[in-house]
């Protein structure tokens, strides 16, 4: 099994026994628990639980040290919230906010009862079921969006403010009788102009994986990543762009065999076209047009 790390959260004063049980279950399954330590709860200060070696420490320092464990999770890490009755408490609520703002994958025993945080559709797992999923798939569940909560999810995702955003783009290419044709999609996102398929690279995701994921999500096509076409960056304050954030675009060829396209909600139309004819006759958004021109000139 892939080496995985987690931080367990919850109300130590209310659910400490269950937290200890989950700690033991995860550890036996080969999941490294970075926090809490497998120790005994010995004191509470203003509702804040302390372990045996923390009694003389400032509770704020204890909490910050706990939060720093989230930074150590890495690509196969996750936060797990032990809230059997829905309650997570003040400290765990703080930890949830930090975990979400750092784009850490969060899973819960039960839906939240005392916190209005956004929770993904498939983020509710008993510890046993989560261990079973990891054991069977050698990976964590891919968190999914509630279809009726896209606006809420978009606002939640917009809170993640990195220094830069990396976006992977794909010139989708297929050969027909020794000639190449490329796929363009028309989307409201770009003012009803044609563009190439692409999107933001997720945390702990390789560029090549992001390209293939975006192609499949937006078109239903499976392919292989080919040559690099171009990389460029921009800072703008409107439309697609997050205000004041550097956006880095990396565009490659993705080769497919099938021409059967199934669009998702991001695009309204698509067209297979000769690249030069597309440049001459279609209204293409500027970034995609630049990439397509480089593709036509060099490949």
Secondary structure, 3 states (H helix, E strand, C coil): CCCEEEEEEECHHHHHHHHHHHHHHHHHCCEEEEECCCCCEEEEECCEEEECCCCCCCHHHHHHHHHHHHHCCCCCEEEEEECCCCCCHHHHHHHHHHHHHCCCCEEECCCCCCCCCCCCCCCECCHHHHHHHHHHHCCCCCCCCCHHHHHHHHHHHHCCCCCEEEEEEEEEEEEECCEEEEEEEEEHHHCCEEECEEEECCCCCCHHHHHHHHHHHHHCCCEEEEEEEEEEEECCCCCCCCCCCEEEEEEEEEEECCCCCCCCCCCCEEEEECHHHHHHHCCECHHHHHHHHHHHHHC
